[in-house]
């Protein structure tokens, strides 16, 4: 199976990283874990997902039961990984992150570590390449040493590590046609992460990070001082329009990959993509003010969008799915 070449250097770079992990995957196996303990572990992951991400909880709820609980175990793994860095009270979270890396990548974690248990069961049951989890943890760790990114290419690599890897792992849960689906998952992950970055400019600045590419800021006559001041200037609006146009283009280029997913998972993935993209509309509707408010789509707005998203997924032409658990 050949994969279509990418047009931009950053895309080729990220595809190489993804294929390296994919080609070193191990065959799926079932973890021999106590069923009652596993049920408790998956409930803990469900609670974490419900509490931290309404959009992901809603989208994952559109999956069949086994895939739904697996997707929420994936989310909980990612959430715990992020929180070790973002919410740590320690001056140096790296030892805690390294300890979590060891536990979360183990096929036989402690019975006391519910998230690691559910994640081990999910990873083994669905044959998720360990390399993707390792790449995600590397991306999370980079937040301890990188406070900004000079170019979009550098930012895209970070976005791949912390977001595209999630999509690549999710594909193994949903089921997909083969490696030709990988570039689409990569691009969707970058689009989702850049959407997060555009939404969370003020929060990230408060936490000591500026994820907006410094090269892009300079191109529009902006600097870190403009971010610190939070002024909605004409230059800021032009900058944001440029960023939103680029990320929308990535969403559009990623969407054909949804047809490469197994039918019972397309609605959930399409919903996650469309509901996240709608955040861009909210940013525009509030005149690009991401400093005094956090852009979001309310529960009613999400529910209103679901019928149209469902209809679009029903009109997709089926692609034979061979890479399934």
Residue pairs with C-beta under 8 A, 6 or more apart in sequence:
1 178
1 179
1 180
2 180
3 15
3 19
3 179
3 180
3 182
3 183
4 180
4 183
5 12
6 12
6 15
6 183
9 153
10 152
10 153
10 156
10 157
11 183
11 186
11 187
13 153
13 157
14 156
14 157
14 160
14 164
14 186
14 190
15 182
15 183
15 186
17 135
17 157
17 160
18 132
18 160
18 164
18 168
18 182
18 185
18 186
19 179
19 182
20 131
21 129
21 130
21 131
21 132
21 134
21 135
21 168
22 129
22 131
22 168
22 179
22 182
24 129
24 131
25 127
25 128
25 129
25 130
25 131
26 127
26 129
26 130
27 127
28 124
28 125
28 126
28 127
28 325
29 124
30 124
30 125
31 107
31 108
31 120
31 121
31 124
31 125
33 117
33 120
33 121
34 111
37 111
37 117
38 117
38 118
38 121
40 114
41 73
41 114
41 115
41 117
41 118
41 121
42 69
42 72
42 73
42 118
44 76
44 114
44 115
44 118
45 69
45 72
45 73
45 75
45 76
45 114
45 115
45 118
45 119
46 69
46 72
48 72
48 75
48 76
48 79
48 80
48 115
49 56
49 57
49 60
49 72
49 75
49 76
49 79
50 57
52 75
52 79
53 75
53 79
54 299
54 302
55 272
55 275
55 276
55 297
55 302
56 75
56 272
57 72
58 271
58 275
58 302
59 268
59 269
59 271
59 272
59 275
60 68
60 71
60 72
60 75
60 268
61 68
61 268
62 267
62 268
62 271
63 71
63 174
63 264
63 265
63 268
64 264
67 173
67 174
67 264
67 265
69 118
69 122
70 122
70 125
70 126
70 173
71 170
71 173
71 268
73 115
73 118
73 119
73 121
73 122
74 119
74 122
74 166
74 169
74 170
74 173
76 115
76 118
76 119
77 104
77 115
77 116
77 119
77 133
78 136
78 166
80 100
80 104
80 115
81 97
81 100
81 104
81 136
81 137
81 140
82 140
84 93
84 96
84 97
84 100
84 140
85 93
85 97
85 140
85 141
85 143
85 144
86 143
86 207
88 96
90 96
93 144
94 141
94 144
97 137
97 140
97 141
97 144
100 137
101 134
101 137
103 109
103 110
103 113
103 116
104 115
104 116
104 119
104 120
104 133
104 137
105 130
105 133
105 134
105 137
106 116
106 120
107 120
107 124
108 120
109 116
109 117
109 120
110 116
110 117
111 117
122 128
122 173
123 130
123 133
125 325
126 172
126 173
126 325
127 172
127 325
128 169
128 172
128 173
129 168
129 169
129 172
132 165
132 168
132 169
133 165
133 169
135 160
135 161
135 165
136 161
136 162
136 165
136 166
136 169
138 161
139 158
139 160
139 161
139 162
139 165
140 161
140 162
142 158
142 161
143 209
146 158
147 208
147 209
147 210
148 209
148 210
148 211
148 214
149 155
149 158
149 211
149 213
149 214
150 213
150 214
150 215
151 213
151 214
151 215
152 213
152 215
152 216
152 246
154 213
155 194
155 197
155 211
155 213
156 190
158 193
158 211
159 189
159 190
159 193
159 194
160 186
160 189
160 190
162 193
163 189
163 190
163 192
163 193
163 196
164 185
164 186
164 187
164 188
164 189
164 190
164 193
165 189
166 189
167 185
167 186
167 188
167 189
167 192
168 182
168 185
168 186
168 189
170 185
170 269
171 181
171 185
171 261
172 323
172 325
173 265
174 261
174 262
174 264
174 265
174 266
174 268
174 269
175 261
175 262
175 265
175 321
175 323
175 324
175 325
176 260
176 261
176 262
176 321
176 323
176 324
177 260
177 261
177 319
177 320
177 321
177 322
177 323
178 260
178 322
178 323
179 323
180 260
181 257
181 260
181 261
183 257
184 253
184 254
184 255
184 256
184 257
184 258
184 260
185 254
185 257
187 250
187 253
187 254
187 257
188 250
188 251
188 254
188 257
188 273
190 250
191 247
191 250
191 251
191 254
191 273
191 276
191 277
192 272
192 273
192 276
194 243
194 246
194 247
194 250
195 247
195 276
195 277
195 279
195 280
197 204
197 211
197 212
198 240
198 243
198 244
198 247
198 279
198 280
198 283
198 290
198 295
199 279
199 283
199 290
199 294
199 295
199 296
200 290
200 294
201 212
201 227
201 290
201 291
202 230
202 290
202 291
202 292
202 294
203 294
204 210
204 211
205 227
205 228
210 224
210 227
212 227
212 243
216 239
216 242
216 243
217 223
217 224
217 226
217 227
217 239
220 235
220 236
220 238
220 239
220 242
221 235
222 235
222 236
222 239
226 233
226 235
226 236
230 291
230 292
232 287
232 288
232 289
232 291
236 288
237 287
237 288
240 283
240 288
240 290
241 288
244 280
244 283
244 284
247 280
248 277
248 280
251 273
251 277
254 273
255 270
255 273
258 266
258 269
258 270
258 273
258 313
258 316
259 266
259 316
259 317
259 318
259 319
260 319
260 321
261 269
261 321
262 321
262 324
263 318
266 313
266 316
267 309
267 310
267 313
270 309
270 312
270 313
271 305
271 306
271 309
274 305
274 309
275 297
275 302
275 305
278 297
278 301
278 302
278 305
279 295
279 296
279 297
282 295
282 296
282 297
283 289
283 290
283 295
286 293
286 295
297 305
